[in-house]
Amino acid sequence: MSGQKTVTPSAESLAASLTAAKTRGLPPVHLWNPPFCGDLDMRIARDGTWFYEGTPIGRPGLVKLFSSILKKEGEKYFLVTPVEKVGITVDDAPFVAVDFEATGAGDAQVLTFFTQVDDKAVASAELPIRVVRDAATGEPSPYVRVRAELEALIDRKSFYRLVDLGVHHDDWFGVWSKGTFFPIIPSAELP
């Protein structure tokens, strides 16, 4: 035997590991590369609700704790601590941008988004806004990058407010933030 202890992943073991390693701010998950311990029955729904073993996680502090150790590798999502790495399911984006603030005007405008887990992201070249349109219906799904490769789906009310700030630039309708123009829809497709 190698002498290594077999780790069975659970929400409790992840929370305990993270609490033991807790630092100020977000943990340095990009530096952690523990062995893969298997998949955990945890899912993030499109509306931002976190589920464990089919039941919504009702403690906002626990959801915030788990969200701080979320990592994306390729198209897969993991919760990572210094000693464990477990796979989870994400229906769409792991976060939901539930509000934003706009300051300034024109290309000097700055858009700051807030997620359901209290993350803050200033849209910029490093944290871009993108809009994906459903091929069949044309329905837009707007996203903003929050950190690393993690995005937030911009909720409907915020997207409508964002559209109200839109301008035309280079044959596109979109918004400016920190000197970068983010296209939403070709200008020719607007009524």
Salt bridges, closest charged atoms under 4 A:
GLU73 OE2 - LYS71 NZ 3.44
GLU73 OE1 - LYS85 NZ 2.65
ASP91 OD2 - ARG43 NH1 2.37
ASP92 OD2 - ARG46 NE 2.79
ASP99 OD1 - ARG161 NH1 2.71
ASP118 OD2 - LYS64 NZ 3.38
ASP119 OD2 - ARG147 NH1 2.65
GLU139 OE2 - ARG156 NH2 3.66
GLU151 OE2 - ARG130 NE 2.74
ASP155 OD2 - LYS157 NZ 2.94
ASP170 OD2 - HIS169 NE2 3.24
GLU189 OE1 - ARG133 NH1 2.55
